[in-house]
Amino acid sequence: MNITLRQINIFIEVANHLSITKAANALFLTQPAVSMQMKQLENMIDLPLLNHIGKKISLTQAGEEFLKYCIRIKNELYAAKELMQEFKGVKRGTLNISVASTLSHFAVHTIKKFLSLHPKIKIKFEVNNRYTVLENLKNSTADIVLMGKPPLDQDLEFSVIKENPLIVIAPANHKLKDQTNISLNKLCKHTFVIREKGSGTRLAFNSLLNTNNLKLSEYMTINNNESIKLCVEAGLGLGVVSIHTTRSNLRNGSIVQLDVDQFPIIKQWYIVNRKSYHLPAVAQVFRDFVINQTLFRA
């Protein structure tokens, strides 16, 4: 088979997006160009890689297995390129970072400071939920991840970079705002606006409730902290969020922090990478930079 690196890259993008159009946009190619490369690739392999059902596509069993090899080939070539970069000294390169939404403000300030020291390094930076962040790491679309506590049953290397206290927030005029040491039992009688299933914040809150044999009476689910703060400010419910995401809101009085028994929940933020993946030189420099910055420690 005379498969080109271009075809491998195109197939990986099509597999990631499950859309010829989205893959073409991501690669800055035309849709016909992507379709033609996919057809040529399937002809060389002599097996269909994609199922076409109406406008939807999915990977065939052969496509799923072939994708694993394509990702491995791309990673090996990228590792070789980055290794050559190490011989030159790290002055330039591209760093792919995926960040859990709770850490978005922290990540922006961290990246800004890092780029002031390494202005020629390019950074691709995405903010996603916990599940997507871990998938990006698994698929090697991210070199480094910033997130809450990572799963212990995966091939991951991680270090604590900052304490992350979770607090209960309420509208500025909420009837509980002046009460102290509010019990969890009393708190659970109020409506909450909470993160989606799988979120580190929700996992921590649910763990506390389960430990105390409690459940929320009513709640709405929101998939990002900014929307949770807006909902709380509008009086739609109470929220549990990282204190690092609410400092400006607490200062301007748009929301208040409640004094609740067993709060704050003290969690940590981590910098994470895959153990088995050769960490590119620029990613290693970034990792060391974050870990060594006492400014980022609690």
C-alpha positions in Angstrom: 0.0 0.0 0.0 1.3 3.4 -1.0 -0.6 5.4 1.6 0.5 9.0 2.1 0.7 11.0 5.4 -1.8 13.4 3.9 -4.3 10.6 3.6 -3.6 9.4 7.1 -4.3 12.9 8.5 -7.4 13.3 6.4 -8.8 9.9 7.6 -8.1 10.8 11.3 -10.0 14.1 10.9 -12.9 12.4 9.2 -13.0 9.7 11.9 -12.8 12.4 14.7 -15.7 14.5 13.2 -17.6 11.7 11.5 -18.3 14.3 8.8 -16.6 15.0 5.5 -17.6 18.7 5.7 -16.3 19.2 9.2 -13.1 17.4 8.4 -12.6 19.5 5.3 -13.1 22.7 7.3 -10.7 21.6 10.0 -8.1 20.8 7.3 -8.8 23.9 5.2 -9.6 21.7 2.2 -12.6 21.5 0.0 -15.2 18.8 0.6 -14.6 17.1 -2.8 -10.8 17.0 -2.1 -11.4 15.1 1.2 -14.0 12.8 -0.4 -11.5 12.0 -3.2 -8.7 11.2 -0.8 -10.9 9.0 1.3 -12.0 7.1 -1.9 -8.4 6.6 -3.0 -7.5 5.4 0.5 -10.3 2.8 0.5 -9.3 1.7 -3.0 -5.7 1.1 -1.9 -6.8 -0.8 1.2 -9.5 -2.6 -0.8 -11.9 -2.3 2.1 -14.6 0.3 3.0 -13.5 2.4 6.0 -16.8 4.4 6.3 -20.4 3.5 6.4 -22.7 6.0 4.6 -26.3 6.1 5.9 -28.0 9.1 4.4 -26.0 12.1 5.4 -24.5 10.4 8.4 -21.2 8.4 8.3 -19.7 6.0 10.8 -16.6 3.9 10.9 -16.7 0.3 9.7 -15.0 -2.3 11.9 -12.0 -2.2 9.5 -12.1 1.6 9.8 -11.9 1.5 13.6 -8.9 -0.8 13.5 -7.2 1.2 10.8 -7.7 4.4 12.8 -5.6 3.0 15.6 -2.7 2.4 13.3 -3.1 5.8 11.7 -3.0 7.5 15.1 0.1 5.5 16.1 1.9 6.4 12.8 1.1 10.1 13.3 2.2 10.1 16.9 5.5 8.3 16.0 6.3 10.8 13.2 5.4 13.7 15.5 7.6 12.3 18.3 10.5 12.0 15.8 10.0 15.6 14.7 9.9 16.8 18.3 13.0 14.7 19.2 14.9 16.5 16.5 13.6 19.8 17.9 15.1 18.8 21.3 18.6 18.5 19.7 18.2 22.1 18.5 16.9 23.4 21.9 13.3 24.3 22.5 12.7 27.6 20.8 9.7 26.9 18.7 7.1 24.2 18.3 3.4 23.6 18.7 1.8 22.7 22.1 -1.7 21.2 22.2 -3.5 21.8 25.5 -6.9 20.6 26.5 -8.5 22.2 29.6 -11.5 21.3 31.8 -13.8 24.3 31.8 -13.4 25.0 35.6 -9.7 25.8 34.9 -10.3 28.1 31.9 -9.3 31.4 33.7 -6.3 29.8 35.3 -5.2 28.3 32.0 -5.4 31.6 30.2 -3.2 33.4 32.7 -0.8 30.5 32.8 -0.5 30.4 29.0 0.0 34.1 28.8 2.9 34.0 31.2 4.4 31.0 29.5 4.3 32.7 26.1 6.0 35.8 27.5 9.0 33.5 28.1 8.6 31.5 24.9 7.1 33.8 22.3 7.8 31.6 19.3 5.9 28.5 20.6 2.5 28.1 19.1 -0.3 26.9 21.4 -3.6 25.2 20.4 -5.9 25.6 23.4 -9.3 24.0 23.9 -11.8 24.2 26.8 -14.0 21.1 27.2 -15.9 19.0 29.7 -14.0 16.3 31.7 -15.0 13.5 29.3 -13.8 15.3 26.2 -10.5 16.4 27.9 -9.7 12.7 28.7 -10.7 11.6 25.2 -8.3 14.3 23.7 -5.5 12.9 25.8 -6.4 9.3 24.8 -6.5 10.1 21.1 -3.3 12.2 21.3 -5.0 15.4 20.1 -3.8 16.9 23.4 -0.2 16.8 24.7 -1.1 18.2 28.1 -4.4 18.4 30.0 -5.3 20.6 32.9 -8.2 19.2 34.9 -9.5 18.0 38.3 -8.5 14.7 39.7 -7.8 12.3 36.8 -8.9 8.7 36.8 -6.4 6.3 38.5 -7.1 3.4 36.1 -5.6 4.9 33.0 -2.1 5.3 31.7 -1.6 8.8 33.1 1.1 10.8 34.8 -0.1 13.8 36.8 1.0 16.4 39.4 -1.0 18.7 41.6 -0.7 22.4 40.5 -3.3 24.2 42.7 -5.9 23.7 45.4 -9.4 24.1 44.2 -12.0 24.9 46.9 -15.6 24.2 45.9 -18.1 26.6 47.4 -21.9 27.0 47.5 -23.1 30.2 45.8 -26.5 31.9 45.9 -28.3 35.0 44.5 -27.4 38.2 46.4 -30.9 38.4 47.9 -31.2 34.7 48.9 -32.8 34.0 52.3 -29.8 31.9 53.4 -27.2 34.5 52.7 -26.8 35.7 56.3 -27.1 32.3 58.0 -24.0 30.5 59.4 -23.1 26.8 59.4 -26.0 25.8 57.2 -26.6 22.1 57.4 -26.5 20.0 54.3 -29.9 18.6 55.0 -31.3 22.2 55.0 -29.4 23.0 51.8 -30.7 20.0 49.9 -34.3 21.3 50.2 -33.4 24.2 47.8 -33.2 24.0 44.0 -29.7 23.7 42.6 -28.1 24.4 39.3 -25.3 21.8 38.9 -22.8 20.5 36.4 -23.4 17.7 34.1 -22.7 14.0 34.9 -19.0 13.2 34.8 -18.0 16.7 35.8 -15.3 16.7 38.6 -17.3 19.3 40.5 -20.5 17.2 40.3 -18.6 14.1 41.3 -17.2 15.8 44.4 -20.6 17.2 45.4 -22.4 13.9 44.9 -19.7 12.1 46.9 -20.4 14.5 49.8 -24.2 14.0 49.6 -23.8 10.2 49.3 -21.6 10.2 52.4 -24.3 12.0 54.3 -27.1 9.9 52.8 -28.7 12.9 51.2 -30.1 13.8 47.8 -31.1 17.1 46.1 -34.8 17.6 46.0 -34.7 19.6 42.7 -31.9 20.5 40.3 -31.1 21.7 36.8 -28.1 20.5 34.9 -25.8 23.0 33.1 -22.5 22.1 31.3 -20.4 25.1 32.1 -19.6 27.3 35.1 -20.3 30.6 33.5 -23.9 29.6 32.8 -24.3 28.2 36.3 -23.2 31.6 37.7 -25.7 33.4 35.4 -28.5 31.1 36.5 -27.7 31.6 40.2 -27.5 35.3 39.7 -30.9 35.2 38.1 -32.3 33.3 41.1 -32.9 30.0 39.4 -31.1 28.1 42.2 -28.0 27.5 44.2 -24.7 26.4 42.7 -21.5 24.5 43.6 -18.5 26.0 41.8 -14.8 26.5 42.2 -14.0 29.6 44.2 -11.4 30.5 41.5 -14.2 31.0 38.9 -16.3 33.3 41.2 -13.9 35.9 42.7 -15.0 38.8 40.5 -18.7 37.9 41.0 -18.3 37.8 44.8 -16.5 41.1 44.8 -19.2 42.9 42.7 -21.9 41.4 44.9 -23.9 39.7 42.0 -23.7 36.5 43.9 -22.8 35.5 47.5 -21.0 32.6 49.1 -23.0 30.6 51.6 -21.6 29.4 54.9 -22.4 25.7 54.7 -21.3 22.8 56.9 -18.6 20.7 55.3 -17.8 23.4 52.7 -15.6 24.3 51.1 -14.8 20.9 49.5 -11.1 21.0 49.0 -10.1 19.5 45.7 -7.0 19.9 43.5 -6.2 20.8 40.0 -3.7 18.6 38.1 -1.5 18.8 35.0 -1.8 15.5 33.2 -0.1 13.6 30.3 0.0 10.0 29.1 2.9 7.9 30.5 3.3 5.8 27.3 3.3 8.8 25.0 6.6 10.5 24.3 6.0 14.0 25.6 7.1 16.6 23.0 9.9 18.9 24.1 7.6 22.0 24.2 5.0 20.1 26.3 7.7 19.0 28.7 8.9 22.6 29.1 5.3 23.8 29.7 4.8 21.0 32.2 7.9 21.9 34.2 7.0 25.6 34.0 3.5 25.0 35.5 4.7 22.7 38.2 7.6 24.9 39.3 5.6 28.1 39.5 4.9 28.7 43.2 2.5 31.4 42.1 0.1 28.7 41.0 0.2 26.8 44.3 -2.4 27.3 47.0 
